[in-house]
Amino acid sequence: MSEAIELAANGKRRRRHGGAGPLAGLAYTVAAVCLLPMLAVVLAAVTGGTDTVSHLLDTVLPRYVGSTLALVTLVAAGTFALGVGAAWLVTMTRFPGVRILEIMLVLPLAFPAYVLAYAYTYLLDHPGIVQSTLRDVTGWGPRDYWFPEIRSLWGAAAMLVLVFYPYVYLLARAAFLQQSSAAFLAARTLGKSAWAAFWTVSLPMARPAIAAGVLLAVMETIADFGTVAYFSVQTFATGIYTSWFSMADRAAAAQLALCLLSFALLLAVTERLQRGRAKYHEAGKRQMAMEPAQLRGWRAALAMLLCVIPVVLGCVLPAIVLFVMGLGGEQDLLSRRYIGFIQNSITLAGTAAVVTLMAAITVGFFQRLRPGRGSATAGYVARLGYAVPGGVIAVGLMVPFAAFDNALDAWMRATFGISTGLLVTGSIWLLVAAYMVRFLAAALGAYEGGQSTVHANMDAASRSLGETPLGTLRRVHLPILTPSLLTALLIVFVDVMKELPATLIMRPFNYDTLAVQAYRLASDERLEGAAVPSLVIVAVGLLPVILICRQVGRNR
């Protein structure tokens, strides 16, 4: 009798935890893959020797530090000003066109910064349309006037600000919409002007959300390679690529990657702490919504102009310029060569999106099934990739797997007289792993956002009916989470289509994507040709932005 009771209890326990063991193993494997590039960069940098460090300190490191910090400062200030200003205007005031502009302000997210760089170089560089027209009209020679240099640190910062300010705008807008009017009106009754009340009341209450948006823009800035490389701005991102390819100095690349990794992780920790303190502004959340102020006359015209400028500069004007460039680019999208680029891009993006989504489901469901320190650690490690630039991930994966391939090849030669070559290094799967590490945080965020709508009672009901955890995931969670999963899939797909530094370093031989083709043509100063693949990338990038715009429209 006791044996029957014990067997029944064991069966019940297996049903309750069925699949949890393999799921835990998969979740920890995903976390280990995400941690591997960071550990490999640290190990390669430490074993690289002091000679390389001394050489870097004497030559390029001070310049890389100065350029990177200057770029970060400019982008942080620019995204704050544009994002917060636009968010305040569309949420707290009413003027002609505000309903359309609050949606259109998100559109620059569809453009990679390096694509904007190509468009504005074609427009503003010395042989470009603007300066050529200026010389034709005035009769000036090349040395008779001064014109701002687009290929500069300031130019790179402007491109990045125009692309990244929507991060700040979206978070600041959400924070302003959640604020009660009580504190703002109290400040007005105490004699504060609307401007003073904004600075002393509304802005401090929205500070956590704004800081999170600015930090996100800063992390994307330090990860950017295409823009700074094209504008010849020497940052850590360009230094890693130059050391790896041009100088073939793996130790220098690893040590530069470690510097950039340290800065990125510092920003990630800062953002995490900032989110942890973000609850203090909830005191401003009450039922009394803020009543928007109706603007008229010159105030309405000024507000509309301030919101139109970032949309025009970040989306409308570049799209027009790229289209005009593409007409004279002599690049045939239907040619076999371009069809190959498109197929390569879609194959990589589709494979990476599916793998990343499966990894996100594994880690996210494991956290829900087994809440605790282990699952929380796996989830935190899996999210670290969003703070690590693509170039750092590429170096972190190439170093250990290149060593593995070389060791295996040497052993096979010595033992069997057979050369295995490079089995892992330079393969599509290693590149897909890099994409997964880089974009897993985005997929996890979308998955967990949908998972929060699945009440715990649904899990309990499913389990009480004898369903295993994996059965509950398959039959209950996944059908409910389909919209969130599609969103995550689309976000990762588009991010991979735009990704450049990891693709440049890790792609298989003669396996080029649209992003690589655009970068190569632009590097050869064939900007009209670079416009064609750039337009395709932008068109694909519009898909998730349209989803965000629909969400913005619903939350008005």
C-alpha positions as CSV (number, residue, x, y, z in Angstrom):
1,M,0.0,0.0,0.0
2,S,2.8,2.4,0.9
3,E,4.6,1.6,-2.3
4,A,1.5,2.4,-4.3
5,I,1.2,5.7,-2.5
6,E,4.9,6.5,-3.1
7,L,4.6,5.6,-6.8
8,A,1.5,7.8,-7.2
9,A,3.3,10.7,-5.4
10,N,6.4,10.2,-7.7
11,G,4.1,10.3,-10.8
12,K,2.4,13.4,-9.6
13,R,5.8,15.0,-8.9
14,R,7.0,14.1,-12.4
15,R,3.9,15.6,-13.9
16,R,4.4,18.8,-11.9
17,H,8.0,19.2,-12.8
18,G,8.0,17.4,-16.1
19,G,10.3,19.1,-18.6
20,A,11.7,21.5,-15.9
21,G,15.1,19.7,-15.9
22,P,15.8,20.0,-19.6
23,L,14.4,23.5,-19.6
24,A,16.8,24.5,-16.9
25,G,19.6,23.1,-18.8
26,L,18.7,24.9,-22.0
27,A,18.2,28.2,-20.0
28,Y,21.6,27.9,-18.4
29,T,23.2,27.0,-21.8
30,V,21.7,30.2,-23.3
31,A,23.1,32.3,-20.4
32,A,26.5,30.6,-20.8
33,V,26.6,31.5,-24.5
34,C,25.7,35.1,-23.7
35,L,28.5,35.2,-21.1
36,L,31.1,33.5,-23.2
37,P,32.1,36.5,-25.4
38,M,32.6,38.7,-22.4
39,L,34.7,36.2,-20.6
40,A,36.7,35.5,-23.8
41,V,37.4,39.2,-24.3
42,V,38.6,39.5,-20.7
43,L,40.8,36.4,-21.0
44,A,42.3,37.4,-24.4
45,A,42.9,41.0,-23.1
46,V,44.7,39.8,-20.0
47,T,46.9,37.3,-21.8
48,G,47.7,39.8,-24.6
49,G,50.8,41.1,-22.8
50,T,51.7,44.6,-21.5
51,D,53.5,45.5,-24.7
52,T,50.2,45.9,-26.6
53,V,48.7,47.9,-23.8
54,S,51.7,50.2,-23.7
55,H,51.6,50.7,-27.4
56,L,47.9,51.5,-27.3
57,L,48.4,54.0,-24.4
58,D,51.1,55.7,-26.3
59,T,49.3,55.9,-29.7
60,V,45.5,55.6,-30.2
61,L,43.9,54.9,-26.8
62,P,43.7,58.6,-25.6
63,R,42.2,59.5,-29.0
64,Y,39.6,56.7,-28.8
65,V,38.7,57.7,-25.2
66,G,38.3,61.3,-26.1
67,S,36.3,60.8,-29.3
68,T,34.0,58.2,-27.6
69,L,33.3,60.4,-24.6
70,A,32.7,63.5,-26.7
71,L,30.3,61.5,-29.0
72,V,28.4,60.1,-26.0
73,T,28.1,63.5,-24.4
74,L,26.8,65.1,-27.6
75,V,24.3,62.3,-28.3
76,A,23.1,62.3,-24.7
77,A,22.4,66.1,-24.7
78,G,20.8,66.0,-28.2
79,T,18.5,63.1,-27.6
80,F,17.5,64.6,-24.2
81,A,16.6,67.9,-25.8
82,L,14.8,66.5,-28.8
83,G,13.1,63.6,-27.1
84,V,11.9,65.4,-24.0
85,G,10.9,68.6,-25.8
86,A,8.9,66.7,-28.4
87,A,7.2,64.5,-25.8
88,W,6.2,67.4,-23.7
89,L,4.7,69.3,-26.6
90,V,2.6,66.5,-28.0
91,T,1.3,65.4,-24.5
92,M,0.8,68.7,-22.7
93,T,-0.2,71.0,-25.5
94,R,-2.5,71.1,-28.5
95,F,-1.7,72.6,-31.8
96,P,-2.5,71.9,-35.5
97,G,-1.2,68.5,-36.6
98,V,-0.3,67.3,-33.1
99,R,-2.2,63.9,-33.5
100,I,-0.2,63.1,-36.7
101,L,3.1,64.4,-35.4
102,E,3.1,62.4,-32.2
103,I,3.1,59.3,-34.3
104,M,5.5,60.5,-37.0
105,L,8.1,61.4,-34.4
106,V,8.8,57.7,-34.0
107,L,9.6,57.1,-37.7
108,P,13.4,57.9,-37.6
109,L,13.8,54.6,-35.7
110,A,13.5,52.9,-39.0
111,F,16.7,54.4,-40.3
112,P,20.1,53.0,-39.3
113,A,22.4,55.9,-38.5
114,Y,24.9,55.0,-41.2
115,V,22.2,55.3,-43.8
116,L,21.5,58.8,-42.6
117,A,25.2,59.5,-42.9
118,Y,25.2,58.4,-46.6
119,A,22.2,60.6,-47.4
120,Y,23.5,63.7,-45.7
121,T,27.0,63.3,-47.1
122,Y,25.5,63.2,-50.6
123,L,23.5,66.3,-49.7
124,L,26.0,68.5,-47.7
125,D,29.5,67.4,-48.6
126,H,31.7,69.6,-50.8
127,P,30.6,68.0,-54.1
128,G,27.0,67.7,-52.8
129,I,23.8,69.4,-54.0
130,V,23.8,72.2,-51.4
131,Q,27.4,73.4,-51.7
132,S,27.3,73.0,-55.5
133,T,24.2,75.1,-55.8
134,L,25.7,77.7,-53.4
135,R,28.8,78.0,-55.6
136,D,26.7,78.2,-58.8
137,V,24.5,81.0,-57.3
138,T,27.2,83.1,-55.7
139,G,30.1,82.4,-58.1
140,W,32.4,81.5,-55.1
141,G,35.3,79.2,-55.4
142,P,36.0,76.3,-53.0
143,R,38.1,78.5,-50.7
144,D,35.8,81.6,-50.7
145,Y,33.4,80.4,-48.0
146,W,33.0,78.3,-44.9
147,F,30.6,75.5,-44.6
148,P,30.1,73.0,-41.7
149,E,32.0,69.7,-42.3
150,I,29.5,66.9,-42.2
151,R,32.2,64.2,-42.0
152,S,33.2,65.1,-38.4
153,L,32.5,64.3,-34.8
154,W,29.7,66.8,-34.8
155,G,28.2,65.3,-38.0
156,A,28.3,61.8,-36.5
157,A,26.7,63.0,-33.4
158,A,23.9,64.7,-35.4
159,M,23.2,61.5,-37.3
160,L,23.0,59.5,-34.1
161,V,20.8,62.0,-32.4
162,L,18.3,62.0,-35.3
163,V,18.0,58.2,-35.1
164,F,18.1,57.6,-31.4
165,Y,16.0,60.5,-30.0
166,P,12.8,58.4,-30.4
167,Y,14.0,56.2,-27.5
168,V,13.8,59.2,-25.2
169,Y,10.7,60.5,-26.8
170,L,8.7,57.2,-26.3
171,L,9.7,56.8,-22.7
172,A,9.3,60.5,-21.8
173,R,5.9,60.6,-23.5
174,A,4.7,57.6,-21.5
175,A,5.9,59.2,-18.3
176,F,4.2,62.5,-19.0
177,L,0.9,60.8,-19.9
178,Q,0.9,59.0,-16.5
179,Q,1.4,62.1,-14.5
180,S,-1.4,63.7,-12.5
181,S,-2.1,67.4,-13.0
182,A,-2.3,67.9,-9.2
183,A,1.4,68.7,-8.6
184,F,1.7,70.8,-11.8
185,L,-1.4,72.9,-11.0
186,A,-0.2,73.3,-7.4
187,A,3.0,74.8,-8.7
188,R,1.0,77.2,-10.9
189,T,-1.2,78.3,-8.1
190,L,2.0,79.1,-6.1
191,G,3.0,81.6,-8.8
192,K,5.2,79.4,-11.0
193,S,5.1,80.0,-14.7
194,A,4.3,77.0,-17.0
195,W,7.9,76.8,-18.0
196,A,9.1,76.9,-14.3
197,A,6.5,74.3,-13.3
198,F,7.7,72.0,-16.1
199,W,11.3,72.3,-14.9
200,T,10.6,72.0,-11.2
201,V,7.7,69.5,-11.1
202,S,6.9,67.5,-14.3
203,L,10.5,67.0,-15.5
204,P,11.8,65.6,-12.1
205,M,8.8,63.2,-11.9
206,A,9.6,61.9,-15.4
207,R,13.4,61.7,-14.7
208,P,13.7,57.9,-14.3
209,A,12.0,57.2,-17.7
210,I,14.0,60.0,-19.4
211,A,17.3,58.7,-17.9
212,A,16.5,55.2,-19.1
213,G,15.9,56.5,-22.7
214,V,19.1,58.6,-22.7
215,L,21.1,55.6,-21.4
216,L,19.7,53.4,-24.1
217,A,20.7,56.0,-26.7
218,V,24.2,56.2,-25.3
219,M,24.6,52.4,-25.3
220,E,23.5,52.4,-29.0
221,T,26.0,55.2,-29.6
222,I,29.0,53.3,-28.3
223,A,27.9,50.3,-30.3
224,D,27.7,52.2,-33.6
225,F,30.3,51.4,-36.2
226,G,29.0,52.3,-39.6
227,T,28.5,56.0,-38.9
228,V,31.7,56.8,-37.2
229,A,33.7,54.6,-39.6
230,Y,32.3,56.4,-42.6
231,F,32.9,59.8,-41.0
232,S,36.4,58.8,-40.0
233,V,35.7,59.4,-36.3
234,Q,38.1,57.2,-34.3
235,T,36.2,55.6,-31.5
236,F,36.6,52.2,-29.8
237,A,34.2,50.6,-32.3
238,T,36.4,51.6,-35.3
239,G,39.6,50.8,-33.3
240,I,38.5,47.2,-32.7
241,Y,37.7,46.7,-36.4
242,T,41.0,48.3,-37.5
243,S,43.1,46.2,-35.1
244,W,41.4,43.0,-36.1
245,F,41.4,43.4,-39.9
246,S,43.9,46.1,-40.9
247,M,46.6,45.3,-38.4
248,A,45.8,41.7,-37.7
249,D,46.5,42.4,-34.0
250,R,44.2,40.2,-32.1
251,A,45.6,41.2,-28.7
252,A,45.0,44.9,-29.4
253,A,41.5,44.2,-30.6
254,A,40.7,42.2,-27.5
255,Q,42.1,44.9,-25.2
256,L,40.2,47.7,-27.0
257,A,37.1,45.4,-26.8
258,L,37.6,45.1,-23.0
259,C,37.7,48.9,-22.6
260,L,34.5,49.2,-24.5
261,L,32.9,46.3,-22.7
262,S,33.8,47.9,-19.3
263,F,32.1,51.1,-20.4
264,A,29.1,49.3,-21.8
265,L,28.6,47.3,-18.6
266,L,29.0,50.4,-16.5
267,L,26.2,52.0,-18.4
268,A,24.1,48.8,-18.1
269,V,24.5,48.7,-14.3
270,T,23.7,52.4,-14.2
271,E,20.5,51.8,-16.2
272,R,19.6,48.9,-14.0
273,L,20.0,51.0,-10.8
274,Q,18.1,53.8,-12.4
275,R,15.2,51.5,-13.1
276,G,15.4,50.3,-9.5
277,R,14.8,53.8,-8.2
278,A,12.1,54.6,-10.8
279,K,9.3,54.2,-8.3
280,Y,9.6,57.5,-6.6
281,H,7.8,59.3,-9.4
282,E,4.7,57.1,-9.0
283,A,3.4,59.6,-6.4
284,G,2.4,61.7,-9.4
285,K,0.1,59.0,-10.8
286,R,-3.4,59.8,-9.9
287,Q,-6.8,59.7,-11.6
288,M,-6.7,63.4,-12.4
289,A,-5.2,63.6,-15.9
290,M,-3.3,66.6,-17.1
291,E,-5.4,68.8,-19.3
292,P,-3.4,69.8,-22.4
293,A,-3.0,73.6,-23.0
294,Q,-4.4,74.9,-26.3
295,L,-1.8,76.8,-28.2
296,R,-2.7,79.5,-30.7
297,G,-0.9,82.0,-32.9
298,W,2.8,82.1,-33.0
299,R,3.1,79.6,-30.1
300,A,1.2,77.0,-32.0
301,A,3.3,77.6,-35.1
302,L,6.5,77.3,-33.1
303,A,5.4,74.1,-31.4
304,M,4.5,72.6,-34.7
305,L,7.8,73.7,-36.2
306,L,9.8,72.2,-33.3
307,C,8.0,68.8,-33.8
308,V,8.2,68.9,-37.6
309,I,12.0,69.5,-37.7
310,P,13.2,66.1,-36.3
311,V,10.7,64.3,-38.4
312,V,11.8,66.0,-41.6
313,L,15.5,65.7,-40.8
314,G,15.4,62.2,-39.4
315,C,13.0,60.6,-41.9
316,V,11.4,62.6,-44.7
317,L,14.5,64.4,-46.1
318,P,16.8,61.3,-46.0
319,A,14.1,59.2,-47.7
320,I,13.8,61.6,-50.5
321,V,17.6,62.0,-50.9
322,L,18.1,58.2,-50.9
323,F,15.4,57.8,-53.5
324,V,17.0,60.4,-55.7
325,M,20.4,58.8,-55.2
326,G,19.0,55.4,-56.0
327,L,17.7,56.6,-59.3
328,G,21.2,57.3,-60.5
329,G,22.9,54.4,-58.7
330,E,22.9,52.0,-61.6
331,Q,22.2,49.2,-59.1
332,D,19.8,46.5,-60.3
333,L,17.8,45.0,-57.4
334,L,16.6,42.2,-59.6
335,S,20.1,41.2,-60.7
336,R,21.4,37.8,-59.6
337,R,24.0,39.5,-57.4
338,Y,21.5,41.7,-55.5
339,I,19.1,38.8,-55.2
340,G,22.0,37.0,-53.5
341,F,22.5,39.9,-51.0
342,I,18.8,39.9,-50.2
343,Q,18.7,36.2,-49.8
344,N,21.7,36.3,-47.5
345,S,20.2,39.1,-45.4
346,I,16.8,37.4,-45.1
347,T,18.4,34.0,-44.3
348,L,20.6,35.4,-41.6
349,A,17.9,37.6,-40.1
350,G,15.2,34.9,-40.3
351,T,17.4,32.2,-38.7
352,A,18.7,34.6,-36.0
353,A,15.2,35.8,-35.2
354,V,13.8,32.2,-34.7
355,V,16.8,31.1,-32.7
356,T,16.7,34.3,-30.5
357,L,13.0,33.9,-30.0
358,M,13.4,30.3,-28.9
359,A,16.1,31.3,-26.5
360,A,13.9,34.1,-25.1
361,I,11.0,31.7,-24.6
362,T,13.4,29.2,-22.8
363,V,14.8,31.8,-20.4
364,G,11.5,33.6,-19.8
365,F,9.4,30.5,-19.1
366,F,12.2,29.1,-16.9
367,Q,12.1,32.3,-14.8
368,R,8.3,31.9,-14.4
369,L,8.4,28.1,-13.7
370,R,11.3,28.2,-11.3
371,P,11.5,31.7,-9.7
372,G,14.7,32.0,-7.7
373,R,18.3,33.1,-7.7
374,G,19.4,30.7,-10.4
375,S,16.7,31.6,-12.9
376,A,17.0,35.3,-12.1
377,T,20.8,35.1,-12.7
378,A,20.2,33.4,-16.0
379,G,17.8,36.1,-17.1
380,Y,20.1,38.9,-16.1
381,V,23.1,37.4,-17.9
382,A,20.9,36.8,-21.0
383,R,20.0,40.5,-21.0
384,L,23.6,41.7,-20.8
385,G,24.1,41.4,-24.6
386,Y,22.0,44.6,-25.3
387,A,24.8,46.6,-23.6
388,V,27.6,44.9,-25.5
389,P,28.5,46.3,-28.9
390,G,28.5,44.0,-31.9
391,G,32.2,44.3,-32.4
392,V,33.0,43.2,-28.9
393,I,30.7,40.2,-29.2
394,A,32.4,39.3,-32.5
395,V,35.9,39.4,-31.0
396,G,34.7,37.5,-27.9
397,L,33.3,34.7,-30.0
398,M,36.0,34.6,-32.7
399,V,38.9,34.3,-30.3
400,P,37.9,31.1,-28.5
401,F,36.4,29.4,-31.5
402,A,39.4,30.2,-33.7
403,A,41.6,28.7,-31.0
404,F,39.4,25.6,-31.0
405,D,39.4,25.2,-34.7
406,N,43.2,25.6,-34.9
407,A,43.7,23.1,-32.1
408,L,41.4,20.6,-33.7
409,D,43.0,21.0,-37.1
410,A,46.5,20.5,-35.6
411,W,45.4,17.3,-33.8
412,M,43.7,15.9,-36.8
413,R,46.7,16.6,-39.0
414,A,49.0,15.0,-36.4
415,T,46.8,12.0,-35.8
416,F,45.1,11.2,-39.1
417,G,46.9,13.4,-41.6
418,I,43.6,15.2,-42.3
419,S,43.0,18.9,-42.3
420,T,39.6,20.0,-40.9
421,G,40.0,23.6,-41.6
422,L,37.8,26.1,-39.8
423,L,34.7,24.2,-38.8
424,V,33.1,26.9,-36.6
425,T,35.0,30.1,-37.2
426,G,33.5,31.9,-40.2
427,S,30.3,29.8,-40.2
428,I,26.8,31.1,-40.3
429,W,25.9,29.5,-37.0
430,L,28.6,31.4,-35.1
431,L,27.3,34.6,-36.6
432,V,23.8,33.6,-35.6
433,A,25.0,33.0,-32.1
434,A,26.5,36.6,-32.0
435,Y,23.1,38.0,-33.2
436,M,21.4,36.0,-30.4
437,V,23.7,37.4,-27.7
438,R,23.3,40.9,-29.1
439,F,19.5,41.0,-29.4
440,L,18.2,38.5,-26.9
441,A,17.3,41.3,-24.5
442,A,14.9,42.8,-27.0
443,A,13.1,39.5,-27.6
444,L,13.0,38.8,-23.8
445,G,11.4,42.2,-23.2
446,A,8.7,41.6,-25.8
447,Y,8.1,38.0,-24.5
448,E,7.9,39.0,-20.8
449,G,5.6,41.9,-21.7
450,G,3.1,39.4,-23.1
451,Q,3.7,36.8,-20.4
452,S,2.6,39.3,-17.8
453,T,-0.9,39.1,-19.2
454,V,-1.0,35.3,-18.5
455,H,-2.5,35.0,-15.0
456,A,-1.0,32.5,-12.6
457,N,-4.4,30.9,-12.3
458,M,-4.2,29.7,-15.9
459,D,-1.0,27.8,-15.0
460,A,-2.7,26.3,-11.9
461,A,-5.7,25.2,-13.9
462,S,-3.6,23.6,-16.5
463,R,-1.5,21.8,-14.0
464,S,-4.5,20.6,-12.0
465,L,-5.7,19.0,-15.2
466,G,-2.5,16.9,-15.4
467,E,-0.6,19.1,-17.9
468,T,3.2,19.2,-17.7
469,P,5.0,22.6,-17.6
470,L,6.0,22.2,-21.3
471,G,2.5,21.2,-22.1
472,T,1.2,24.3,-20.3
473,L,3.7,26.4,-22.4
474,R,2.6,24.8,-25.6
475,R,-1.1,24.7,-25.1
476,V,-1.8,27.8,-22.9
477,H,1.0,30.3,-23.0
478,L,2.1,30.3,-26.7
479,P,-1.4,30.7,-28.2
480,I,-2.0,33.7,-25.9
481,L,1.4,35.2,-26.5
482,T,1.3,34.9,-30.3
483,P,1.1,38.8,-30.8
484,S,4.0,39.4,-28.5
485,L,6.0,36.6,-30.1
486,L,5.5,38.0,-33.5
487,T,6.5,41.4,-32.3
488,A,9.7,40.0,-30.8
489,L,10.4,38.0,-34.0
490,L,10.0,41.1,-36.1
491,I,12.1,43.3,-33.9
492,V,15.0,40.9,-34.0
493,F,14.7,40.3,-37.7
494,V,14.9,44.0,-38.5
495,D,17.8,44.6,-36.0
496,V,19.8,41.8,-37.7
497,M,19.1,43.3,-41.1
498,K,20.6,46.6,-39.9
499,E,23.5,45.2,-37.9
500,L,26.9,45.9,-39.3
501,P,30.1,45.5,-37.1
502,A,29.5,41.8,-36.1
503,T,28.5,41.0,-39.7
504,L,31.6,42.6,-41.1
505,I,33.9,40.7,-38.7
506,M,32.2,37.3,-38.6
507,R,30.5,36.7,-41.9
508,P,31.5,33.7,-44.0
509,F,33.8,34.3,-46.9
510,N,32.0,35.9,-49.9
511,Y,28.7,36.0,-47.9
512,D,27.7,39.6,-48.1
513,T,24.4,41.2,-46.9
514,L,22.6,44.4,-47.8
515,A,24.2,46.2,-44.9
516,V,27.7,45.0,-45.9
517,Q,27.1,46.0,-49.5
518,A,25.9,49.5,-48.5
519,Y,28.9,50.0,-46.3
520,R,31.3,48.7,-49.0
521,L,29.9,51.0,-51.7
522,A,29.9,54.0,-49.4
523,S,33.5,53.3,-48.4
524,D,34.4,53.4,-52.1
525,E,32.6,56.8,-52.3
526,R,29.9,55.3,-54.5
527,L,27.1,56.9,-52.5
528,E,24.4,56.6,-55.2
529,G,25.0,52.9,-55.4
530,A,24.9,52.6,-51.6
531,A,21.4,54.2,-51.6
532,V,19.8,51.1,-53.2
533,P,20.6,48.5,-50.4
534,S,20.1,51.3,-47.9
535,L,16.5,51.9,-49.1
536,V,15.7,48.2,-48.8
537,I,17.0,48.1,-45.2
538,V,14.9,51.2,-44.4
539,A,11.8,49.6,-46.0
540,V,12.2,46.5,-43.8
541,G,12.9,48.7,-40.8
542,L,9.6,50.4,-41.1
543,L,7.7,47.2,-40.1
544,P,8.4,47.3,-36.4
545,V,8.1,51.1,-36.4
546,I,4.6,50.8,-37.8
547,L,3.7,48.5,-34.9
548,I,5.1,51.1,-32.4
549,C,3.2,53.8,-34.2
550,R,0.0,51.9,-33.9
551,Q,0.6,51.4,-30.2
552,V,1.3,55.2,-29.8
553,G,-2.0,55.9,-31.6
554,R,-3.9,53.7,-29.2
555,N,-2.4,55.3,-26.1
556,R,-3.3,58.8,-27.0
